[in-house]
Amino acid sequence: MQEAIAKADTLIEAMGWIRRFRGKTTVIKLGGSVLDDENALMHILLDVIFMETVGMKPVVVHGGGKAINRALAESNVEPKFIHGRRYTDDATLEVVRRVLAGEVNQFLTDEIERLGGRAMNLSVHSTNVLFGEQLHLDSGEDLGHVGQVTEVDRSVIEGLLYTDQVPVIPSFCEGKDGRCYNVNADTAAMAVAQALGAEKLVFLSDVNGVRMDKDDPDTIIHSLSETEARALIDSGHIASGMIPKVEACLETLGRGVGKVHIVDGRLRHSLLLEIYTSEGVGTEIYK
């Protein structure tokens, strides 16, 4: 009986958050090691289905790094990176188009359906919603067929949300000239969140959030204002790879997104725990 009462208490705690975010859009960036962890991925997709069921409007934007690397190895194409971004030549582009915009995108859509939700894959193989142009680095180095999103077709995404379906979007865009481009999944998710004026943008990561000590998970900071985040960058507490992620979060907040979250996607039901509990399990960054 006590266990049943505890479950009821959890539902009551969640009710306030459910009412607050009902009808609001949340963009979820899915990628990295989470996509390769079958158990973690299943729980994330169940969380997405729950969110839609209680009236939130989740949108999934995904990468596919490890699946792409495996496919490149099978095709004997050597991966090359410049400043952390994948150099995309003609052969690599074909693999990325097939694996990221095709196989991974369809797999995630099918899994949501299999688990009881409703989803629609939106890619260059079906209905494309991301449009962009070639990315040019300040250094002048060429990344090949790597792009940045300049336009998002809101009407298609919002039409699916209105009919209670989960849009599933790969980080792959099309130019006005019909050329396709490989896009960084973080920046693709940011573009979608900004275009939709999302209430939340959630980065599912392989770390539990922003930490005072980057090597100690117990030093996680659950809530950060923009001012506090900039101070932690200046003091060196936010360092190395977390700096560009936090700076991207701050840029997104300045463009109409309500809050940005960094959450460990490997933690079971981390999405629900972050959104529907008072303390959360990751880091929430707000304006």
Salt bridges, closest charged atoms under 4 A:
GLU3 OE2 - LYS7 NZ 3.94
ASP36 OD2 - ARG70 NH1 2.96
ASP47 OD1 - HIS269 ND1 2.64
ASP90 OD1 - HIS145 NE2 2.55
GLU103 OE2 - ARG98 NH1 3.16
GLU111 OE2 - ARG114 NE 2.94
GLU141 OE1 - HIS83 NE2 2.69
GLU158 OE2 - ARG154 NH2 2.94
ASP186 OD1 - LYS29 NZ 3.09
ASP186 OD2 - LYS245 NZ 3.03
ASP215 OD1 - LYS214 NZ 3.41
GLU226 OE2 - ARG230 NH2 3.30
GLU226 OE1 - LYS287 NZ 3.17
GLU251 OE2 - ARG255 NH2 3.31
ASP264 OD1 - ARG266 NE 3.00
GLU274 OE2 - HIS261 ND1 2.69
GLU279 OE2 - HIS222 NE2 3.42
GLU284 OE2 - LYS259 NZ 3.49
